[in-house]
Amino acid sequence: MRLETARLTVRPWSHDEADRLLDIQSRLEVVKWLGDGEAVLMKDLDEAHARIERYEERSATPPLGFWAVEVCGTGVVAGSVILLTLPNAEHGEVEVGWHLHPDSWGHGYATEAATAVIQHGFDAGLPEVYAITHTTNERSQAVCRRLGLDDLGVMEKWYDEESRVYRTTPARWAERA
């Protein structure tokens, strides 16, 4: 899968980028917002290569995937964007997510990449897309608002801890402007 936006290319991670992935995933300021429980930092390049292979496996069933977000004209990978089934999903609920290197924060890349993958998901027939944030992750919540996602409030559903949950449907997505 490859998507082009005005400033970004969303595409599979390459093993040539394992050092960048390690740089992103070994930063507490990034990893503390991912998943449940205590943050687990990536330790070495072997782990980065294994993770890239896992991303490839998780991208084997379109429209779902775990992709690199490359800034056009630079070759720099800003981070990742996902469209994946939520953990413990009872009805196959899918979430959009993003995690970027701090040097790529504040440029609108998360919003731009997420817009592309949400549209990709709806074009492939997804009935809805969720975004799940830690209750204190104000930066990601701001991205959700910029995306025009509906704030469903705080829930404890797919993860062990409470999360702020956002959602959109194809009809709501088409209405945003």
QUIBELJO-V990195 format. One line per field, one symbol per residue. ss: DSSP state (H for helix, E for strand, L for the rest). phi: phi as a letter, one per 40 degrees, with the letter a starting at -180 (. if undefined). A space follows every 10 residues. Layout:
BEGIN
ss=???
phi=???
END
This chain:
BEGIN
ss=LEEELLLEEE ELLLHHHHHH HHHHHLLHHH HLLLLLLLLL LLLLHHHHHH HHHHHHHHLL LLLLEEEEEE ELLLLLEEEE EEEEELLLLL LLLEEEEEEE LHHHLLLLHH HHHHHHHHHH HHHLLLLLEE EEEELLLHHH HHHHHHHLLE EEEEELLLLL LLEEEEEELH HHHHHLL
phi=.abbbdbbbb accbccbdcc cdcccbbdcc cccbgcgccb ccbacccccc ccccccccbc bdccibbcbb cdgbgcccib bbabcccgcc bgdbbcaaab cdcbcgbgcc ccccdccccd cccchccabb bbbccbcccc cccdcccgcc ccgcbbbcbc bcbcbbaabd cccccca
END
